[in-house]
Amino acid sequence: MKKTLLLLVVLCVSLGAFAQKPYTLTSPDGQIKLSIQASAAGMTYDVAYQGKEILTGNKLGLTVNKKVLPVRVAGKKQRSAHQSFRPVVPIRFSQIEKDYNELELTMKDGYSVCWRAYNEGVAYRFKTRFKGEMEVDAEELELGVPADYILHLQQDDRFTSAYENAYSHVKSGEWTSGKNMACLPVLIDAGSCHVLVSEADHYDYPRFFMIHSEAGLKATFPKVWLKERKTDDRHTLPVEEAEYIAKTAGTRNLPWRYMVIGDAATLAENTLCANLSSDKCEIEDVSWIRPGKVSWDWWNGKMVYGPDVNFKSGINTDTYKYYIDFASKNNIEYIILDEGWNVEVNRPFDVIPALDIPELVRYGKEKNVGLILWVTWYAVREHPEIFKTYSDWGVKGMKIDFMERTDQEISNFYENTVREAAKYHLLVDFHGAYTPAGLEYRYPNLLAYEGVRGMEQMENCTPDNSLYFPFMRNAVGAMDYTPGAMLSVQPRYRVTGSPNAMSVGTRAYQLALFITCETGTQMLADSPTRYYKNPDCLEFIKHVPVLWDETKVLDAKVGQYIVMAKRSGDKWYIAAETNNNERQLNVKLDFLPAGKKYHMTSFSDGPNSDYQAMDYRRNESQVDPTATLSIQMVRNGGFAAVLE
């Protein structure tokens, strides 16, 4: 009898250890709740929004030096924070609020897990406290996603990805992935809300992808490359890989894994990546960092023509002087010299005979226009003197292309590059890149990343896909999309490339992109010739700011349409975009300051723009906070306005 009683006591104690009361954490407004279970079986958590559980049985774990870290809680700390900071490059808000509740669970085995709940989402990270270096063999990250939830994914079949594929949309239970993976961010439609999954404060660590799991989704990471082979003049592939995903300092914070949770407006207005990334700027003097617009030469085939062009257009000094003149006349801060300016891509100091870089730098300085040079990441890696050399030449920045890797080494390449560039006062735009994860707040000379299906994809870049950008790609940071086409068509009609490059969507849609697309280097993709032929559109584009004080989503539905208002100083800009369905939207202007009247200059779809996409109407009117704005958009249409 005593033995039986003893066994019952032991069993009860054991069950209690596995069924202990969960730790809870709520957002400051109480709308989001985390329930965290920590036991010898591992660590899991559930996420609830507005009282309804949306993701349950989510798992996390870490394997270090061939050992799965046990979950044995030694203590907990809780705190709340109410802070704000002003980003050096404000692409959405000039002041960002940092309000959150935090719970840190300290383990007995040299690490802790820190959790945060914001009004716009939740996040967690591992903090390790091991001596010397550690090898991270695996990181477990699994989300319990019900089978009927819709997944919005940018899929690929390899870690060497350019992050440029179109989005796919599939039910969780129907995505078996196979060889396919999804790069970050991933968007989950949970019915009552949306969940955007990404990471922040990322350094010295690989980027992760999501793949199918029995529970829904789980993370997969590339291994450390030990040996590589060069496949062409800009790409490499691994020949030998380690068994671990990272070899890094034993005492450090791993990247935040975060979820933005809420409606369409929450996604498009969120600042969670900024909130979770270090707001300690590593650059002492930032006065030289000058975001701005860029006249881009590649999309339009470096082509200028007309009665004022009495030279052979192409990659030569006369053509780029023409670009400089155009930029100077229209308050455009930079021109870019994209691929073709050097003899070979891996000879980054050998300029073709037709170009005189010193003369272009001199001429640009005279006209207050800076030069940005395109270069491959491989050339940068193989020529560490490149930063000093380009600085000595007098150029202002570098467009660094074709990284197309996500392993630990390339992560360190990103950071080493922007650090070295900053020493020589050089701006950086990463092309062929993964998506932002916070490095740009530590090094604000990093003004943009590509990581998106941009307009260079011509007819394969459609509003049906691009309408996800405000809710996915731009939701995690600056995006080099390259808008500004003056030749536009509706889908199913012939789209041409250079020298008559076209885009899908109406002219008003193109103008709206300059407001909705957020970046520190806003490209004007088309030729100066085309802008000169469309002076009222050029007049609008050249005055649209790159940096913003305030952003408001007035109406939106993920992937279908958006109406966004942005403020710079005392001016407001409004943009609307729709997918392949026409829309009639009525939007109140009650966000404007009470008692003030505004002069509104607007561009809207013309009566025939559903067929001839270049048909638009420019109107002027007076509005005030009591007004309701009626926006009529044709399929793939848009609306753009400035209120002053």
N, C-alpha and C positions, 0 to 999 in steps of 0.2 A: 504493500500500500504506500509506504514511504517513497519507494523507488518510482512508482507511478506518479505520485504528487510532484516529486523532483523533476521528472521528465516534462510534466505539464508546465511547471514554472519556467524551465529552460525554453520550452517551445513558445510560451507567451512572450518571454524576453526577446527571443529571436524574431518573432513576428513583429513585435513592437519596433525593432531596429529597422525592419524593412517597410513598415507602415507608419513611420513617424509623421508628425504633423508637417505639412509643407511650409516652406518659407514663402512669404508673399511680398509683392512689391507692386505699387500702383503708380500711375502717372499723376502729376500734380492736379490735373482736373478730374481724376477718378475714372476716366473713360477706358483706360487700358489697365489690365491686371495680369501680373505674372504669378504663377504658382510653381515653385521650384521644389523638386523632390531630390534629396541627396541621401544615398544609402550605400551599403556595401555592393549593391547590385549596379550602381552607377548613378549618374545624374541625368534627370529629365526635367522638362518644364512644359507647362501649358500656357497658352496665351488666350485671353478673353478680351473682347471689345464690346463696350456698352452692354455688359452683363452676359454676353453670349460667347461661349468658347469657340474659337475659330481654328486654332492649331493645337493639337494635343499630342502628348507622348513624344515631344521633340527631345532628341538626345544630343549630348555633347561629351567629349572625352579627348584625352591626349595621351599619346604613346611616346615616351622619351627614353632614349638610350636602351631600346628593346624592352621597355617596361611600361605596361599600361598603368598610368597614375591612379592609385586607389582613391576612392571618395571617402574620406574620413574627416568630417568637419571638426575643427578645433575651436572655432569661434566665428563670430560675425560682427560686422560694423555696418551701421546705417547712417546715412546723412542725406540732407537736402541741399541743393545749390540754387542760388538765384543770382546769375551773373549775366554779363553781356560783353560782347567784343565787337570791334570794328575791323572787318577784313581789309587787307591792303588793296585787294582787287574785288570790289563789291559787284558781282555780276547779278545779284538778286536783291539783296538788302545791304544798306550801308551800315546797319547795326543789327547784330544777330543776338537774340536772347538765348541764354543757356539756363533753362529751368528744368530740373530733373530731381528724381529721388533715386538713391543709390543703395545697393546692398552688396557687401563684399563678404564672401564665405572663405575663410582661411582654412586650409587643409593641413593635416599633420605631416604631410609628405613634401613640403617645400614649394607649395604653390597655392594660389587662390583663384577664385573665379569672381569677377566683378560684374554686377548687373546694374543696368540703368533703365529707368522708365521716364520717358518724355511724353508730352502731350501728343506728339506726332509719331511715337514709336518706341521700340525697346532695343536694347543691345546688351551683349555680354562680351567679355574677353578673359583669357587666361593671363595670369601674372605668375611668372616662374622665379624661383630664388635658388638656383643651383650654382655651384662653384664652376668656374671655367666655362668651357663651351658645352653645348648639348646638341645631340642629334635628334631632331623631331622626326620620328619614323612615320607617324600618322596623326591626323587630327580628325576626330569624329564629329560630324555635324549632320544631323538627320532631322528632317521636318515631317511631322505627321500631317499630310495633306489629304483630305478626303477625296475620293475618286471623282466626285462631281464638280470639284473646283476647276476653273479654267486657268491654265498656265499660259503666260505670254513669254516666249523664249526666243533668244537669239542663239540658234544652234550651230554647232560645229562638230567635227569628228576627230579633232586633235587639239593638243595644247598649243601648238604653234599656229595661233589664230590671229587674224587681223581685226577681229570683232566687227566685221562689215556685212555679215549676212542679214537678210531680211528677217523680221520677226515671224515666228509661227505661233499658232494659237490652238491649244489642244486641251482636252480634259485630262486631269491628273491620272485617272484610271486608264486612259488610252495611250499615255506616253510611256512606252516601254523602253524607249531610248535606243537600245541596241548599242551601236557604236557612237551614237550622238550624245553630245554633252551640251549644256547651256552655259554660256559665259554670263558674267554679272553685268548689270543687275537682272534678276528674275522677278517677274511680277505675277502675283497670285490673285485671282479674282475669287474672293471668299464669299461672294453673295452679298452679305451685309456691309462689306468693306473690301478694300484692296490691301495687299501686303507686298511691299517692295523689299527684296532681299539683296543686300550688298555688304561691303566691308569698308572700314575707315581706319585712319592712323596706321596705314600699311607701310612697313619697311622691312628690309632684310628677310623676306619671306615670300613664298610663291603665292600667286593668285589662285583661287579655287574656282572650279566649275561645279555645276549641279548635274547629277544624273538621276535616273529613275531608281527608286528603291521600293520594297514591299510596303513601307509606310507612306511613301509619297516621293520625297526628294532627299538626296544626300550629297555631300560634298566629295569631290575628288580633286587631288592635287598632283601637279607634275613633280617628278623626282628631280634631285640635283643632277645637273649635267656634269659628268667627269671628263668626257671627251666629246668633241663635236667635229663635224665636217662641213665645209662650205659647199653649198649646192649651186650657187651662182654669184653674181657680184653684190648681192645684198642679203642672202638668206643662209642660215645654218640649220643643221639638224643634229640631234644627239646620236653619238655612236655608242657611248657607254654611259649608263646612269647609275647613281648610287641607290642604296636601298632606302634612303631617308629622303624626306621632302625639304629639309632645311638643316644646315649646320650653322648655329648661331650662338650668341651669348646666352649663358645659362640663367643669368638674371636679367630679365627683360619683360616687357608687356607685349603680348602677341596682338595682332590686329583685332579691332572690334568687329564682331559679326552683328549686323543690325537689320531691323525691319522697320520700314515706314508703314504705319497702319492708319487707314482712314479713307476718306472719299477722294474723288479726282482732284479737288482743290488742294487737299493735304499733300498729295503726291507732288503736284507741280509747284507748291510753295515751300516744301519742306527744306530744312537746313540741317538735317541730321548728320550728314557727312561732315559738314563744317563744325557742328557741335562736338562731335566725337573725335575729330582730329586735333592735333596739337595746335593751339593758337599762339605758340611761341615762334615768332618769326626768326629764322636763322640768319637773316640778312640784316645787318645793323643799319645801313643806310638804304632806304627804299625809294629815295627821291628820284632815282633814274628810271624806275620801273614805270613805263608809260603804255598802258593798254591802248588799243585803238583799232581803227579799221585798216584793212589791207587790200590794195588792188592786186588781184591774183592773176597770174599769166597763163596757168596750165590749162584750165578748163576750156578757155576760148582759143586755145592753140597759139597763144602769143601773137594774136592777129589784130593789127590796127590798120585801118584803110580810110580813104576819103580824100577830099580835095586838099586837106592840110597835111597829108602823109605823102611826101615826095621821096621816100626811101623804101628799100625792100624790108618788109616787116619780117620779124623772126627773132632769133636769139642773137641780138647785136646791140651795140651801144645806142644807136639812134632809136630803136624800139623802146628800150628801157628809159631813155630820156623822155620819150613821149608819155610813158606811164608815170614818170615823176611829175611832169607838167600837169597831167590829169589829176594826180593825187594832190598836188599843191593847190590847184584851183578849187578843189572840193573838200578841203579840210580832212583829207585822208592821211593818216600818220605814216603809213609804210607802203612800199611795194615789195613783192616777193620775186626772187629769181628762182623758179622751180627747176626741176630736172633739165639738164642740158647745158648749163652754164659752164661746167668744167669738162675737161677732155675725157676723163673717165670717172665713174662715180667713186672709185676708191683712190682717186688722186685729187683730194679736195683742195689742193693749192694750185693746181694747174688749170688756168682759165683758157677757154677757147680763144683763138686769135681775134674773132669778131667782137669780143667784149673787152672793154677797158674799165675794170672794177674801180681803180682809183679815181677815174674821171666821173663815174656814176656816183661814187660816195661824195665827191666834191660837189657835184651838181645837186645831189639830193640835199646836202647840208645847206647849200645856198637857198634851196626851195623849202627847207624845213620838212623834208621827207626822208625817212630812214630806209635802209635796205635790210631785207631778211633773206638769208641764203638757205636753199634746200641742200640737205646732205643726208646720206644714209647713216644709220646707227653704227654699221660696221666700220665705216670710215672714221667715225668719231672714236670708236673703241680702239682702232688701230693707230690713231694719230692723236695722242693726248695733248699735243701742242696746238691743236686746232683752235682752242678757245683764245689763247693769246694771239695767235696769228690773225684770226678774224677780227678780234678787238683792235689789233694794230692796223688792220685794213680800214677800220672805221665803220663796219657794219653794225647793226643794232640787234640782230637776233638770228636764230637758227630754226629752221623747220627740219626736224630730225625724223627720218622715215624708216619704215620696214622693220621695226623691232620684232613684231609678230611672234613673240614668245611670252611665256607667263611663269617661268621657273624663277628660282631665287636669284640667280645671277643677273637676269634681266631686270629684276626689281632693283637690285643694287646699281645697275647701269643707269636707271632713271634717276636715282638720287645722286649718284656721283656726277652725272651730267649736269643737272641743274645747279649743284653746288659749285662745280668748276665754272660753269657759265656765269654764275652770279659774281664770282671773283673778278670777272672781266666785263661786268655790266652788259651781259648778253641775255636777251629774252629767248624763251624756248617755247616752241609749239611741237608737241609730239604727234606725229602722223604714224599710220600703221601701228597703232598703239592700243593698249588696253584702256579701260575706263578709269576715271579718277577715283582715288581712294585716300585723299587727304594730303598728299605730298605738296600740293599747290599752296597750302596754308603755311607750311614751314618755309617754302621757297616760292614766294609770289612772283618771281620772274618766270615761273612756269604758267603760261597764260592759257593754254588750251591743249586738249587731247582730241584725237579723232575718235576711234572706237565706235563708229556709227556708219550706217549705210548712207553715204553722202550723195550730193547731187552729181558728183563725178560718175555715178553709175547710170546717168542719163535716163532712159526709159524704164530702167529697173529701180529707180528711186521715185516712188509714188506717194501721194498724200495718204493713201490707205496705210502705208507703213510709217510714214513720217509723223502721222498724228499720234503715235505712241511716244515720240521723243520727249514732250513735256512731262510725261508721267513715268518715263523709264530712264532714257539716256541722260537728258538734261537734269533729271531729278537727282543725279549723283554728282554733277559738276559740269565744268566748262566743256563745250562741245564744238569742235571745228567741223561745221557742216557745209559751209561755203554756199550761201544763198545768192540771189541777185540776178537770175536769168531774165533777159529781156526778150527772148524768143521762147514762148511757152505753147504747149499743146495739151489737149485733152487725151486721155488714154485711148488706145486703139488707132490713133493716127500716127503717121510716121514721125519718129524722133531721130534727129541727126546729131552727130558729134561734131568735132572741130572740122572745118573752121566755122560752121554754123551750129554751134552747140545749142541744144534745146533742153527744156525741163518739162516735166508733167505738172500741171496745175496752172491756175490763172495768174495773170499779172498781179492782181490784188493779193493773191496768196503769197507770191514772191515777196511783196513789200511787207506783208505781215510777218514773214520769217525773220526779218531784221529786228523785230521786237521780241518774238517768242524764243528765238535761238540765243542761248546765253553762252558767251565766250569772251575771253580777253583779247582775241584777235579776230574780229568780225570781217570775213572775206567778202569782197565784191568780186564774184566769180566771172562776170562777163567782161567783154572788151570795153575799153574807154570809148571806142567808136559807137557801140550800141547805147551806152549811157548818154553820150552827146545827142543821139537821135531821140532820146526820151527824157527831155530836160525836166519835166515836172516830177517824174519818178526819181531822177537823180537828185533833185532838190530835196525831196523827202528823205531819201536814203542817207544823204551826206549829213543830215542833222540828227538822225536817230542815234542816241547815245549807245555806248558799249557798256558803261557802268550805270547801275541803278540804285536809287535810294529805297525803293519800295516796290513790291510786287503783289498784285491781287488777282486771283482767278475769279472772274465774275460769273462764269457759267462753263461747265465742262462735262463731258462724258468720255471716259478713257477710250482712246483710239478712234473716237468718232468726231468730236469737235471740241474746240476750246475757245473761250473769250477771255483774254488776259489784259489787265491794265498795269502799266508800270510808270513810276514817277522818277524823274530826274530833276532835282531842284523844284521849281514850281510848275514845271510842265508835266503833263500826263500823256502817255501814248497808249492807244488801245489797238489790240490785234485780235482777229478772229480767223479761224481756219476750220475747214471741214474736210471729211474724207470723200469718198466717191458718191456721197448722197447730198442733195441740195438741202439747205436749212433756212428757216426763218426764225430768227431769235430776237427777243425783246429784252434789252438789258438796261437796268436802272443805273443812273449815274450818281446815286446818292453817296458814293464814296468820295465825291469831290467836296472840298471845303464849303461849308454853308455860307450863303450870301455872296459867293463869287460867280461871275459869268466868264465863260471861256469862248474863244474863237476856235472852232474846230475845222481843220482841213482833213478831208477823208478821201480814201480811195476804195471803191467798191466794185464788185463784178458788174460788167456791162450787160445789157439785155441779150447779147449774143455770145457771151463768154462760155456758155455750156458747149458751144461748138468751136468758136474762135476764141481761144483762151486769152488772147492779148487784148480783148475788149474790156475796157474799164471806164469808170467815171470818177472824175475828181470833183469834189463838192466843198463848198465853204458854208458854214452855218454858225449860229450862236447857241450855246447850251449852258445849262446850269445844273446844280444838284437835283433839281426836281424833274429833270428831263428823263425820258425813256428812249434809248437808242434802238432803232429798228435796223437789224442787220439781215440782209437777204444775200445768201451765198448760193451759187450754182455748185454743181458737183466739182470737187477738187478746187473749191473757191476760197476766197478770203476777204478780209476787210482790214484796213489799216488807217489809223488816224492819229493826229497830234492835236492836243488841246492846250491852248496857251492864252 
